[in-house]
């Protein structure tokens, strides 16, 4: 079995455990490759991304570990970079100057149309409620359409290697349901977004972060979305979005089963310095 994870958060941002803790866990689990993807800095105060000063230490630590473990594990230096229109993007020249092995593109935050302040779609339930009730005047559909509009803008802007947690907007929709994931308008928005992703040739990840942290019982994306990805020829990765070392391979068998059911034959992995398609039966 070929194990790898490219979506990993440590104490450098909002994860638990040092980079070394994750490396040791990966070696113990028999991983072939491990990619770190600390949250890139944002131009406003928050409690979940790195700072511009901190990112220097992060880069140094990853490179040191890569040298120390070169005979045991392939270690890659990455960043998860947010897209906020007019504020931040993976395609920025500053991000490009950092010399990363790969970048993850993500949408976590939406701007309030009234005051321009940013609120997270996957933070606390209180923050999500503010986003819906205040920023979008109680119009859940408008908020979700704004989320997928941001995903489309991110994909068209480019500058990254794969898209994180495609349907992140559903994170809190189990414990505190706020929209119908089977609604025709929602499925239409998702399908149109997938069309753009396919046109741009952007891979997506299966992400088990909501399972490990107890928010949902299914990964991102949902099975019907995964099937839509397969119909459009969108490549897929398997990632845990690990925020603890023990979660590096969390629910990977679930992902393999869902990918198989959707008709996938391969998954994308960064091995020996290049992205390649690996038979699903090997992972």
GIWOUR-V281748 format. One record per backbone hydrogen bond with DSSP energy under -0.5 kcal/mol. NH is the residue of the N-H (numbers start at 1). CO is the residue of the C=O. E is the energy in kcal/mol with one decimal. If there is no record, write none. Layout:
nh = (NH	NH)
co = (CO	CO)
e = (E	E)
This chain:
nh = (2	3	3	5	9	11	13	15	16	22	23	24	25	26	27	28	29	30	30	31	32	33	34	35	36	37	38	40	50	55	56	56	57	58	59	60	61	62	63	64	65	66	67	68	69	70	72	73	74	75	76	78	78	79	80	81	81	82	83	84	84	87	88	92	96	97	98	99	101	102	104	105	106	110	112	116	119	121	122	128	129	130	131	132	133	134	135	136	137	138	139	139	140	143	144	145	146	147	148	149	150	151	152	153	154	155	156	157	158	161	162	163	164	168	170	171	173	176	177	181	183	187	188	189	190	191	192	193	194	195	196	197	198	199	200	201	201	202	203	204	205	206	207	207	208	211	212	213	214	215	216	220	226	227	228	229	230	231	232	233	234	235	237	239	239	242	247	248	250	252	255	256	257	258	259	260	261	262	263	263	264	267	268	269	271	271	274	276	278	278	280	282	283)
co = (282	1	30	33	242	17	10	10	243	18	19	20	21	22	23	24	25	26	27	26	3	3	74	5	76	8	78	80	39	51	52	53	53	54	55	56	57	58	59	60	61	62	63	64	65	67	69	69	32	73	34	36	76	102	38	79	104	80	106	82	88	84	84	89	92	93	95	96	77	77	79	162	81	119	117	112	110	108	108	124	125	126	127	128	129	130	130	131	134	132	132	136	138	139	140	141	142	143	144	145	146	147	148	149	150	151	152	153	154	103	103	203	105	165	167	168	170	172	174	179	180	183	184	185	186	187	188	189	190	191	192	193	194	195	196	197	198	197	161	235	163	237	205	220	239	208	208	209	211	210	210	207	222	223	224	225	226	227	228	230	229	233	204	206	237	7	244	245	247	249	251	252	253	254	255	256	257	258	259	260	259	278	236	276	269	274	271	269	267	276	265	279	280)
e = (-2.7	-0.7	-0.5	-1.1	-3.0	-2.2	-1.9	-2.5	-3.2	-1.5	-2.1	-2.6	-2.0	-2.6	-2.5	-2.4	-2.0	-0.5	-1.1	-2.9	-3.2	-1.3	-2.9	-3.3	-2.5	-2.4	-0.7	-2.6	-2.4	-2.0	-0.5	-0.9	-0.8	-2.2	-2.4	-2.0	-2.6	-2.4	-2.2	-2.1	-2.4	-2.4	-1.7	-2.1	-2.3	-0.8	-2.1	-2.5	-2.0	-0.6	-2.6	-1.6	-0.7	-0.9	-2.2	-0.7	-3.2	-0.5	-2.0	-0.5	-2.5	-3.0	-2.0	-1.6	-2.0	-1.3	-1.5	-0.7	-2.9	-1.2	-3.0	-2.4	-1.8	-2.8	-3.4	-2.7	-2.7	-3.2	-0.6	-2.1	-2.6	-2.1	-2.3	-2.4	-3.2	-2.4	-1.9	-1.4	-0.8	-3.0	-0.5	-2.6	-1.2	-1.8	-2.5	-2.6	-2.0	-1.9	-2.3	-2.1	-2.0	-1.9	-2.2	-2.4	-2.6	-2.6	-2.4	-1.9	-2.2	-2.9	-1.0	-2.5	-3.0	-1.6	-2.1	-2.3	-2.3	-1.5	-0.6	-0.7	-1.6	-2.3	-2.1	-2.1	-2.5	-2.4	-2.2	-1.9	-2.6	-1.9	-1.4	-2.2	-2.7	-2.2	-2.1	-0.8	-0.7	-2.0	-0.6	-2.5	-1.1	-2.8	-0.6	-3.0	-1.5	-0.8	-2.1	-1.5	-1.5	-2.3	-1.8	-2.4	-2.6	-2.3	-1.5	-2.2	-2.2	-2.2	-1.2	-1.2	-2.6	-0.5	-1.7	-3.1	-0.5	-1.6	-1.8	-1.5	-1.9	-1.6	-1.6	-2.5	-2.3	-2.3	-2.7	-2.3	-2.4	-1.7	-0.7	-1.0	-2.6	-2.3	-3.1	-2.6	-0.9	-2.2	-1.6	-2.6	-3.2	-0.5	-3.3	-2.1	-1.2)
